[in-house]
């Protein structure tokens, strides 16, 4: 995702927050995604007494010219959350969508996805939806930690190339996936 998209997401969230009587906006990063080279940022906006809208974005431009290693992608994942008591504290259920693009080679992917990434390259577009459950702990008036697991359906279109740096296409098609769609351990900063 480009810098302009990040700025647009921030302005959109700030614009909506000015319409709410009890404004609360949270900035966050998913440390679990950071650990697997998927830099990300998230914004969560309070919509009501038990509802929030979470919008997270991942962007990874990484590849190595010296090796075949490539892990380039962008992903946007909006989620509507229903909290047990009040937003930003305790249990929540979420309903999320996801959309993105990827370009992967010389990586082992879990769940048997794209078995040929060690010797070839896959690139394509993904879209999906799922449900999640999470919990947020308050550390101080402004800081918190959140854990979340989600599962759902993803449809991924792909182009398979013979090698990581060449352009010879071997196959194209799509894969349907049913399983984990969100894993997060996030550091949260609340703006009140």
GUVEX-435222 format. One record per residue: x, y, z of N, C-alpha, C, O, CB in turn; residue in one letter; residue number from 1. Coordinates in steps of 0.02 Angstrom, whole numbers, always signed. Atoms other than C-alpha are relative to their C-alpha. Glycine has a CB too. Layout:
// GUVEX-435222
[r [X, Y, Z], [X, Y, Z], [X, Y, Z], [X, Y, Z], [X, Y, Z], "a", NUM],
...
//
This chain:
// GUVEX-435222
[r [+42, -58, +0], [+0, +0, +0], [+45, +61, +0], [+98, +61, +32], [-48, +0, +61], "x", 1],
[r [-41, -60, +4], [+66, +172, -39], [-14, +46, +58], [-64, +40, +93], [-13, +35, -66], "x", 2],
[r [+5, -48, -55], [+93, +313, +84], [-66, +39, -3], [-94, +55, +50], [+59, +49, -2], "x", 3],
[r [+63, -37, +7], [-60, +405, +15], [-59, -39, +29], [-105, -8, +56], [-13, +16, -73], "x", 4],
[r [+54, +40, -28], [-172, +260, +66], [+1, +3, +76], [-52, +6, +107], [+5, -73, -23], "x", 5],
[r [-5, -6, -72], [-107, +268, +245], [-27, +68, +23], [-64, +72, +72], [+73, -9, +24], "x", 6],
[r [+24, -66, -17], [-139, +455, +250], [-76, +4, -7], [-109, +33, +35], [+34, +54, -45], "x", 7],
[r [+73, +0, +10], [-315, +429, +180], [-35, -36, +57], [-86, -11, +82], [-17, -34, -66], "x", 8],
[r [+31, +37, -55], [-355, +298, +314], [+1, +41, +64], [-48, +42, +101], [+37, -67, +11], "x", 9],
[r [-6, -40, -60], [-293, +414, +452], [-49, +58, -2], [-83, +72, +47], [+71, +26, +8], "x", 10],
[r [+47, -56, +6], [-393, +563, +387], [-72, -22, +5], [-113, +12, +35], [+11, +36, -66], "x", 11],
[r [+67, +27, -4], [-549, +456, +367], [-19, -15, +72], [-74, +4, +94], [-6, -63, -43], "x", 12],
[r [+13, +16, -71], [-537, +393, +546], [-6, +63, +42], [-50, +68, +84], [+55, -45, +28], "x", 13],
[r [+3, -62, -38], [-503, +566, +615], [-64, +40, -17], [-93, +71, +26], [+61, +43, -13], "x", 14],
[r [+62, -34, +20], [-649, +638, +515], [-61, -29, +34], [-103, +8, +59], [-8, -3, -75], "x", 15],
[r [+56, +32, -34], [-771, +511, +584], [+2, +11, +75], [-51, +17, +107], [-1, -74, -14], "x", 16],
[r [-5, -8, -73], [-705, +533, +761], [-26, +68, +22], [-49, +75, +79], [+72, -9, +23], "x", 17],
[r [+24, -67, -19], [-753, +718, +759], [-76, +2, +4], [-104, +48, +32], [+26, +52, -49], "x", 18],
[r [+72, +2, -2], [-936, +669, +736], [-28, -35, +62], [-88, -31, +76], [-26, -35, -61], "x", 19],
[r [+23, +40, -57], [-944, +561, +893], [+2, +40, +64], [+49, +79, +75], [+43, -62, +7], "x", 20],
[r [+1, -37, -62], [-994, +629, +1064], [+56, -20, +48], [+87, +23, +79], [-67, -9, +34], "x", 21],
[r [-54, +23, -43], [-870, +522, +1162], [+55, -29, -45], [+56, -89, -58], [-26, -54, +52], "x", 22],
[r [-49, +20, +48], [-722, +517, +1046], [+52, -46, +31], [+80, -31, +84], [+34, +61, -31], "x", 23],
[r [-55, +43, -19], [-601, +374, +1064], [+29, -29, -64], [-8, -55, -106], [-23, -57, +50], "x", 24],
[r [-35, +26, +58], [-473, +325, +935], [+61, -37, +27], [+97, -12, +70], [+21, +57, -50], "x", 25],
[r [-58, +39, -21], [-341, +190, +957], [+46, -10, -59], [+24, -24, -115], [-22, -69, +28], "x", 26],
[r [-52, +15, +48], [-178, +173, +862], [+33, -65, +23], [+43, -75, +83], [+52, +58, -7], "x", 27],
[r [-28, +65, -21], [-101, -1, +859], [+46, -28, -53], [+46, -8, -111], [-56, -49, +14], "x", 28],
[r [-40, +40, +45], [+25, -118, +784], [-3, -72, +23], [-2, -87, +83], [+74, +26, -1], "x", 29],
[r [+3, +72, -14], [+15, -307, +773], [+71, -26, +4], [+105, -33, -47], [-41, -38, -56], "x", 30],
[r [-68, +23, -11], [+177, -371, +849], [+12, -68, -31], [+68, -83, -53], [+16, -2, +74], "x", 31],
[r [-7, +65, +31], [+145, -547, +784], [+15, +7, -75], [+56, -30, -102], [-64, -43, +11], "x", 32],
[r [-13, -12, +71], [+139, -481, +604], [+68, +32, -10], [+104, +16, -58], [-55, +44, -30], "x", 33],
[r [-66, -30, +5], [+292, -373, +634], [+55, -53, +3], [+106, -47, -31], [+10, +52, +56], "x", 34],
[r [-50, +53, -9], [+386, -530, +688], [+12, -41, -63], [+65, -71, -71], [-22, -46, +57], "x", 35],
[r [-8, +37, +63], [+357, -611, +516], [+9, +47, -59], [-11, +31, -115], [-60, -47, -11], "x", 36],
[r [-16, -50, +52], [+412, -456, +417], [-61, +25, -37], [-61, +30, -99], [+48, -31, -50], "x", 37],
[r [+59, -31, +30], [+239, -384, +387], [-16, +64, +39], [-61, +64, +81], [-61, -50, +0], "x", 38],
[r [+12, -63, -36], [+248, -203, +448], [-72, +21, -8], [-102, +13, -62], [+48, +55, -25], "x", 39],
[r [+72, -16, +1], [+75, -139, +493], [-16, +57, +46], [+24, +75, +90], [-41, -61, +18], "x", 40],
[r [+27, -52, -44], [-26, -2, +572], [-76, -10, +1], [-106, -30, -49], [+20, +72, -24], "x", 41],
[r [+72, +7, -6], [-204, -4, +636], [-31, +60, +34], [+1, +92, +76], [-18, -63, +37], "x", 42],
[r [+40, -52, -32], [-336, +124, +684], [-65, -32, +21], [-95, -70, -17], [-12, +61, -48], "x", 43],
[r [+65, +25, -23], [-488, +83, +788], [-40, +59, +27], [-16, +97, +68], [+8, -56, +54], "x", 44],
[r [+43, -57, -15], [-632, +204, +806], [-63, -23, +37], [-96, -70, +15], [-19, +37, -64], "x", 45],
[r [+61, +16, -37], [-771, +196, +935], [-61, +27, -38], [-63, +86, -56], [+3, +31, +72], "x", 46],
[r [+60, -19, +37], [-941, +197, +847], [-61, +8, +46], [-108, +44, +30], [-15, -51, -53], "x", 47],
[r [+57, -1, -46], [-1058, +173, +996], [+20, -29, +67], [+79, -36, +82], [-59, -39, -29], "x", 48],
[r [-14, +23, -68], [-1074, +105, +1172], [+34, -69, +1], [+70, -84, +48], [-63, -4, +40], "x", 49],
[r [-32, +66, +2], [-1018, -71, +1118], [+30, -16, -69], [+49, -74, -80], [-50, -52, +19], "x", 50],
[r [-25, +13, +68], [-960, -52, +937], [+62, +42, -16], [+67, +100, +4], [-55, +16, -52], "x", 51],
[r [-58, -36, +27], [-793, -6, +858], [+12, -24, -71], [-10, -77, -91], [+63, -11, +45], "x", 52],
[r [-22, +17, +67], [-724, -6, +682], [+76, -1, +0], [+108, +51, +13], [-28, +49, -54], "x", 53],
[r [-72, +8, +2], [-546, -72, +666], [+22, -3, -73], [-8, -40, -112], [+23, -64, +39], "x", 54],
[r [-26, +1, +68], [-447, -39, +507], [+75, -8, +4], [+111, +36, +27], [-19, +65, -40], "x", 55],
[r [-72, +12, -2], [-276, -117, +489], [+26, -9, -71], [-9, -34, -115], [+17, -62, +44], "x", 56],
[r [-33, +6, +64], [-155, -112, +345], [+70, -27, +8], [+106, -6, +53], [+1, +67, -37], "x", 57],
[r [-66, +29, +1], [+1, -214, +308], [+33, +18, -67], [+0, +19, -119], [-2, -78, +10], "x", 58],
[r [-36, -13, +61], [+135, -169, +183], [+71, -26, +8], [+106, -7, +55], [+1, +76, -18], "x", 59],
[r [-68, +28, -2], [+295, -266, +149], [+32, +3, -69], [+11, -33, -114], [-2, -73, +26], "x", 60],
[r [-34, -6, +65], [+411, -214, +7], [+62, -44, -5], [+102, -34, -50], [+19, +71, -12], "x", 61],
[r [-63, +34, -8], [+546, -341, +55], [+15, -51, -55], [-28, -91, -74], [+2, -34, +65], "x", 62],
[r [-28, +52, +42], [+650, -442, -67], [+76, +8, +2], [+101, +61, +19], [-27, +4, -75], "x", 63],
[r [-73, +0, -2], [+834, -487, -80], [+26, -11, -70], [+8, -59, -103], [+27, -54, +48], "x", 64],
[r [-30, +7, +66], [+933, -460, -239], [+52, -57, -1], [+65, -86, -54], [+33, +66, -22], "x", 65],
[r [-51, +52, -5], [+1066, -583, -178], [-29, -70, -1], [+4, -117, -24], [+41, +10, +63], "x", 66],
[r [+31, +66, -2], [+945, -728, -153], [-67, +1, -35], [-87, +52, -63], [-8, -25, +73], "x", 67],
[r [+66, +4, +31], [+778, -787, -218], [-56, +24, +47], [-114, +27, +27], [-14, -72, -22], "x", 68],
[r [+49, -18, -51], [+691, -729, -59], [-41, +61, -19], [-15, +115, -35], [+36, +14, +66], "x", 69],
[r [+46, -55, +16], [+538, -622, -94], [-62, -7, +44], [-91, -61, +48], [-19, +1, -76], "x", 70],
[r [+58, +1, -45], [+398, -576, +27], [-33, +69, -5], [-34, +107, +44], [+20, -17, +74], "x", 71],
[r [+30, -65, +12], [+309, -426, -49], [-76, -7, +2], [-104, -53, -27], [+22, +30, -68], "x", 72],
[r [+73, +2, -3], [+128, -389, -8], [-28, +64, +30], [+7, +102, +63], [-23, -61, +41], "x", 73],
[r [+39, -49, -37], [-3, -266, +47], [-66, -32, +16], [-91, -75, -21], [-9, +67, -41], "x", 74],
[r [+62, +29, -24], [-161, -307, +143], [-38, +52, +41], [-8, +85, +83], [+12, -64, +42], "x", 75],
[r [+44, -43, -39], [-307, -205, +210], [-53, -44, +31], [-83, -86, -3], [-32, +58, -43], "x", 76],
[r [+47, +44, -36], [-420, -283, +342], [-45, +42, +46], [-28, +53, +104], [+39, -53, +41], "x", 77],
[r [+47, -34, -44], [-571, -185, +407], [-39, -51, +41], [-53, -106, +19], [-49, +44, -42], "x", 78],
[r [+35, +46, -45], [-664, -261, +554], [-49, +39, +44], [-31, +89, +74], [+49, -39, +44], "x", 79],
[r [+50, -27, -46], [-826, -218, +646], [+2, -43, +63], [-2, -104, +60], [-72, -1, -32], "x", 80],
[r [-6, +36, -63], [-810, -264, +830], [-58, +15, +46], [-82, +71, +51], [+66, +18, +35], "x", 81],
[r [+52, -5, -50], [-943, -297, +960], [+32, -19, +67], [+56, -75, +75], [-63, -46, -16], "x", 82],
[r [-33, +9, -65], [-877, -278, +1138], [-49, -25, +52], [-109, -9, +50], [+32, +66, +23], "x", 83],
[r [+41, +27, -53], [-943, -371, +1290], [-27, +52, +48], [-86, +51, +65], [+38, -51, +39], "x", 84],
[r [+21, -52, -47], [-949, -221, +1406], [+6, +69, -31], [-44, +101, -48], [+41, -3, +65], "x", 85],
[r [-13, -66, +29], [-870, -65, +1337], [+59, -6, -48], [+101, -51, -40], [+14, +53, +55], "x", 86],
[r [-55, +3, +48], [-751, -31, +1192], [+68, +7, +33], [+76, +44, +82], [-8, +53, -53], "x", 87],
[r [-69, -2, -20], [-565, -57, +1218], [+14, -31, +69], [+63, -16, +101], [+24, +71, +1], "x", 88],
[r [-11, +36, -63], [-585, -168, +1372], [-36, -66, -1], [-96, -69, -15], [-24, +42, +59], "x", 89],
[r [+28, +67, -9], [-614, -354, +1394], [-12, -36, -67], [+25, -25, -115], [-65, +5, +39], "x", 90],
[r [+14, +44, +58], [-692, -475, +1266], [-33, +37, -58], [-69, +86, -48], [-45, -58, +23], "x", 91],
[r [+36, -26, +59], [-748, -437, +1089], [-4, -54, -54], [+36, -100, -56], [+36, +63, -29], "x", 92],
[r [+9, +41, +60], [-812, -525, +933], [+8, +46, -60], [-13, +104, -57], [-70, -37, -1], "x", 93],
[r [-10, -42, +59], [-764, -462, +761], [-23, -34, -64], [-22, -96, -68], [+72, +20, -5], "x", 94],
[r [+17, +22, +68], [-823, -478, +581], [+44, +38, -47], [+38, +99, -54], [-77, +11, -16], "x", 95],
[r [-50, -35, +40], [-683, -439, +459], [-2, -21, -74], [-25, -75, -92], [+68, -12, +28], "x", 96],
[r [-12, +10, +71], [-649, -424, +274], [+75, +7, -11], [+109, +35, +31], [-41, +52, -45], "x", 97],
[r [-70, -12, +18], [-480, -431, +190], [+8, +2, -75], [-27, -32, -112], [+45, -55, +30], "x", 98],
[r [-15, -6, +71], [-410, -381, +23], [+74, +19, -6], [+100, +57, +35], [-46, +54, -35], "x", 99],
[r [-71, -16, +8], [-231, -373, -41], [+31, -32, -62], [-3, -65, -101], [+37, -22, +60], "x", 100],
[r [-39, +29, +54], [-96, -423, -164], [+64, -28, +29], [+87, -6, +82], [+16, +53, -55], "x", 101],
[r [-60, +32, -25], [+59, -532, -144], [+47, -19, -57], [+26, -26, -114], [-17, -61, +42], "x", 102],
[r [-52, +23, +45], [+222, -583, -229], [+50, -38, +43], [+88, -7, +81], [+34, +61, -40], "x", 103],
[r [-37, +42, -47], [+309, -730, -142], [+44, -50, -36], [+23, -82, -84], [-49, -36, +46], "x", 104],
[r [-44, +54, +23], [+460, -840, -178], [+49, -17, +55], [+63, +24, +99], [+38, +21, -65], "x", 105],
[r [-49, +25, -48], [+585, -943, -77], [-25, +7, +72], [+14, +26, +116], [+66, +36, -10], "x", 106],
[r [+29, -3, -68], [+467, -948, +75], [-40, -63, +11], [-70, -91, -36], [-45, +64, +9], "x", 107],
[r [+44, +55, -19], [+382, -1090, +166], [-64, +29, +27], [-62, +67, +76], [+35, -48, +52], "x", 108],
[r [+65, -25, -23], [+197, -1053, +187], [-36, -55, +38], [-33, -114, +20], [-43, +25, -59], "x", 109],
[r [+36, +50, -39], [+89, -1140, +318], [-61, -27, -36], [-83, +1, -86], [-21, +29, +67], "x", 110],
[r [+63, +30, +23], [-63, -1252, +285], [+4, -26, -72], [-48, -35, -104], [-55, +51, +5], "x", 111],
[r [-8, +29, +67], [+9, -1320, +121], [-17, +48, -57], [-30, +26, -113], [-43, -59, -6], "x", 112],
[r [+15, -50, +52], [-22, -1158, +26], [+60, +9, -46], [+116, +17, -23], [-20, +67, +31], "x", 113],
[r [-51, -13, +51], [+78, -1138, -135], [+65, -38, +14], [+115, -9, +36], [+15, +75, -3], "x", 114],
[r [-57, +44, -15], [+198, -1284, -118], [+61, +17, -43], [+117, -2, -24], [-20, -72, -12], "x", 115],
[r [-56, -14, +45], [+308, -1220, -262], [+36, +65, +14], [+73, +88, -29], [-24, +1, -69], "x", 116],
[r [-33, -65, -12], [+368, -1060, -177], [+75, -7, +12], [+110, +43, +8], [-33, +34, +59], "x", 117],
[r [-73, +8, -10], [+541, -1134, -140], [+38, +6, -65], [+93, +33, -66], [+14, -69, +32], "x", 118],
[r [-35, -2, +64], [+585, -1149, -324], [-29, +50, -49], [+5, +68, -97], [+1, -68, -30], "x", 119],
[r [+32, -47, +46], [+462, -1031, -409], [-28, +60, +37], [-11, +73, +95], [-55, -35, -38], "x", 120],
[r [+29, -61, -28], [+363, -873, -378], [-74, +0, -13], [-97, -20, -66], [+34, +63, -30], "x", 121],
[r [+71, -10, +7], [+179, -840, -348], [-16, +73, +12], [+13, +105, +56], [-40, -45, +50], "x", 122],
[r [+25, -68, -13], [+93, -673, -364], [-74, +2, -18], [-97, -35, -62], [+40, +53, -40], "x", 123],
[r [+71, -4, +14], [-89, -624, -361], [-38, +45, +49], [-8, +85, +85], [-30, -68, +1], "x", 124],
[r [+46, -42, -37], [-238, -545, -275], [-41, -45, +48], [-60, -100, +29], [-47, +40, -47], "x", 125],
[r [+40, +39, -48], [-332, -605, -118], [-58, +42, +25], [-54, +104, +30], [+44, -22, +60], "x", 126],
[r [+58, -32, -32], [-503, -565, -45], [-34, -52, +43], [-36, -111, +26], [-50, +30, -54], "x", 127],
[r [+32, +47, -44], [-597, -643, +99], [-38, +33, +56], [-42, +94, +60], [+50, -47, +28], "x", 128],
[r [+39, -24, -57], [-702, -628, +256], [+5, -52, +55], [+19, -110, +43], [-74, +13, -20], "x", 129],
[r [-3, +47, -56], [-706, -704, +429], [-27, +30, +64], [-48, +88, +66], [+70, -23, +11], "x", 130],
[r [+20, -22, -66], [-753, -693, +611], [+59, -9, +47], [+104, -50, +34], [-63, -40, +26], "x", 131],
[r [-56, +4, -46], [-638, -669, +759], [-24, +10, +72], [-78, +35, +84], [+54, +51, -18], "x", 132],
[r [+11, -11, -72], [-630, -668, +948], [+64, +28, +29], [+119, +7, +10], [-21, -67, +36], "x", 133],
[r [-59, -29, -30], [-514, -562, +1052], [-13, +26, +70], [-69, +26, +95], [+25, +56, -43], "x", 134],
[r [+2, -27, -68], [-474, -487, +1220], [+51, +56, +4], [+106, +50, -22], [+13, -56, +54], "x", 135],
[r [-46, -56, -9], [-395, -321, +1268], [+10, +13, +74], [-37, +19, +112], [-26, +63, -36], "x", 136],
[r [-18, -16, -69], [-303, -287, +1430], [+22, +73, +4], [+58, +97, -39], [+57, -47, +24], "x", 137],
[r [-19, -69, -12], [-283, -111, +1498], [+64, +0, +41], [+66, -31, +95], [-57, +41, +35], "x", 138],
[r [-63, -5, -37], [-104, -72, +1552], [+4, +67, +37], [+34, +71, +91], [+59, -7, -47], "x", 139],
[r [+1, -68, -29], [-129, +115, +1590], [-57, +37, -34], [-90, +10, -77], [+70, +37, -9], "x", 140],
[r [+55, -37, +33], [-253, +252, +1542], [+5, +5, -76], [-45, +12, -110], [-4, +69, +29], "x", 141],
[r [-8, -7, +72], [-179, +259, +1367], [+27, -63, -34], [+22, -68, -96], [+46, +57, -15], "x", 142],
[r [-32, +58, +30], [-91, +91, +1339], [-38, -64, +14], [-68, -72, +67], [+71, -6, +25], "x", 143],
[r [+31, +66, -8], [-159, -84, +1312], [+33, -52, -44], [+73, -36, -88], [-75, +4, -16], "x", 144],
[r [-23, +57, +41], [-120, -255, +1240], [-61, -39, -21], [-107, -49, +19], [+51, -44, +39], "x", 145],
[r [+58, +35, +27], [-240, -352, +1130], [+23, -65, -33], [+74, -67, -67], [-38, +45, -51], "x", 146],
[r [-12, +64, +33], [-244, -533, +1075], [-63, -19, -39], [-118, -9, -14], [+19, -57, +51], "x", 147],
[r [+57, +16, +42], [-355, -594, +933], [+15, -58, -47], [+70, -63, -74], [-22, +62, -41], "x", 148],
[r [-3, +54, +48], [-386, -750, +829], [-62, +2, -44], [-117, +13, -19], [+6, -70, +36], "x", 149],
[r [+57, -1, +46], [-495, -757, +674], [+5, -56, -51], [+60, -79, -67], [-4, +67, -34], "x", 150],
[r [+3, +52, +52], [-549, -886, +546], [-52, +20, -52], [-99, +57, -37], [-17, -70, +30], "x", 151],
[r [+48, -17, +53], [-639, -873, +380], [+20, -30, -66], [+56, -80, -69], [-6, +74, -6], "x", 152],
[r [-9, +23, +69], [-635, -895, +192], [+40, +52, -40], [+28, +112, -34], [-68, -14, -35], "x", 153],
[r [-40, -44, +43], [-507, -823, +69], [+3, -31, -70], [+12, -91, -77], [+71, +10, +29], "x", 154],
[r [-9, +21, +70], [-504, -833, -121], [+61, +37, -26], [+64, +98, -24], [-66, +15, -44], "x", 155],
[r [-63, -29, +24], [-333, -805, -197], [+11, -18, -72], [+17, -77, -90], [+60, -23, +43], "x", 156],
[r [-20, +11, +69], [-301, -783, -381], [+76, +1, -4], [+108, +36, +35], [-30, +55, -47], "x", 157],
[r [-73, +2, +3], [-123, -823, -434], [+26, -8, -71], [-10, -32, -115], [+27, -55, +43], "x", 158],
[r [-41, +14, +59], [+6, -825, -572], [+62, -34, +28], [+93, -8, +74], [+18, +66, -42], "x", 159],
[r [-58, +37, -23], [+144, -954, -548], [+55, +6, -53], [+44, -8, -111], [-17, -75, +13], "x", 160],
[r [-57, -9, +45], [+315, -916, -624], [+54, -51, +15], [+62, -72, +72], [+27, +72, +6], "x", 161],
[r [-51, +53, -5], [+457, -1038, -655], [+54, +16, +51], [+74, -28, +89], [+32, -12, -68], "x", 162],
[r [-52, -18, -48], [+586, -942, -554], [-16, +68, +32], [-62, +102, +11], [+70, +2, -34], "x", 163],
[r [+15, -60, -39], [+594, -797, -432], [+9, +65, -39], [-26, +114, -25], [+43, +2, +61], "x", 164],
[r [-15, -63, +35], [+664, -668, -554], [-17, -1, -74], [-7, +50, -108], [+72, +16, +9], "x", 165],
[r [+14, +2, +72], [+609, -727, -725], [-75, +9, -12], [-115, +5, +34], [+24, -67, -31], "x", 166],
[r [+69, -15, +16], [+448, -691, -815], [-39, -55, -34], [-95, -43, -58], [-2, +58, -42], "x", 167],
[r [+34, +55, +34], [+402, -862, -886], [-56, -27, +44], [-44, -57, +96], [+49, -56, -18], "x", 168],
[r [+58, +22, -40], [+226, -901, -824], [-12, -74, -13], [-15, -97, -70], [-63, +41, -18], "x", 169],
[r [+13, +71, +5], [+193, -1085, -787], [-74, -17, +7], [-99, -63, -25], [+39, -38, +52], "x", 170],
[r [+71, +14, -11], [+13, -1078, -727], [-34, +60, +29], [-3, +106, +55], [-9, -61, +47], "x", 171],
[r [+40, -51, -33], [-127, -968, -670], [-65, -32, +22], [-86, -83, -6], [-14, +61, -48], "x", 172],
[r [+61, +28, -26], [-284, -999, -572], [-21, +33, +65], [-6, +91, +77], [+7, -75, +10], "x", 173],
[r [+20, -26, -65], [-358, -978, -400], [+0, -56, +51], [-5, -115, +34], [-71, +34, -3], "x", 174],
[r [+4, +47, -56], [-356, -1062, -230], [-53, +25, +48], [-60, +85, +59], [+69, -7, +35], "x", 175],
[r [+49, -16, -52], [-495, -1068, -102], [+29, -25, +66], [+54, -81, +69], [-70, -31, -15], "x", 176],
[r [-30, +16, -64], [-441, -1069, +79], [-51, +11, +56], [-85, +63, +57], [+63, +42, +12], "x", 177],
[r [+42, -5, -59], [-540, -1100, +239], [+43, -15, +60], [+69, -71, +67], [-63, -48, -5], "x", 178],
[r [-44, +9, -57], [-444, -1076, +401], [+15, +66, +34], [-24, +113, +27], [+65, -34, -21], "x", 179],
[r [-18, -62, -34], [-355, -943, +506], [+8, +58, -49], [+42, +51, -100], [+64, -10, +40], "x", 180],
[r [-6, -60, +40], [-371, -768, +433], [+28, +59, +39], [+44, +111, +11], [-68, +18, -28], "x", 181],
[r [-26, -54, -40], [-312, -663, +579], [+31, -27, +63], [+0, -66, +100], [-56, +51, +17], "x", 182],
[r [-35, +15, -62], [-184, -685, +717], [+34, +65, +21], [+74, +93, -16], [+53, -60, -8], "x", 183],
[r [-26, -64, -21], [-141, -532, +818], [+17, +1, +74], [-21, -23, +116], [-49, +56, -15], "x", 184],
[r [-19, -20, -67], [-47, -484, +974], [+21, +73, -8], [+77, +86, -31], [+57, -46, +33], "x", 185],
[r [-10, -70, +18], [-59, -295, +966], [+15, +44, +60], [-11, +34, +115], [-60, +26, -35], "x", 186],
[r [-12, -53, -48], [+11, -150, +1063], [-46, +58, -19], [-47, +80, -77], [+76, +23, +0], "x", 187],
[r [+53, -49, +14], [-127, -19, +1078], [+13, +64, +38], [+29, +63, +98], [-70, -28, +19], "x", 188],
[r [-4, -65, -32], [-117, +168, +1114], [-67, +36, -10], [-88, +48, -67], [+60, +43, -29], "x", 189],
[r [+66, -33, +3], [-284, +253, +1156], [+6, +75, +3], [+40, +103, +46], [-44, -24, +57], "x", 190],
[r [+5, -73, +0], [-316, +435, +1112], [-70, +17, +25], [-120, -2, -7], [+12, +30, -72], "x", 191],
[r [+66, -16, -28], [-457, +503, +1220], [-13, +74, -4], [-65, +98, +17], [-7, -23, +72], "x", 192],
//
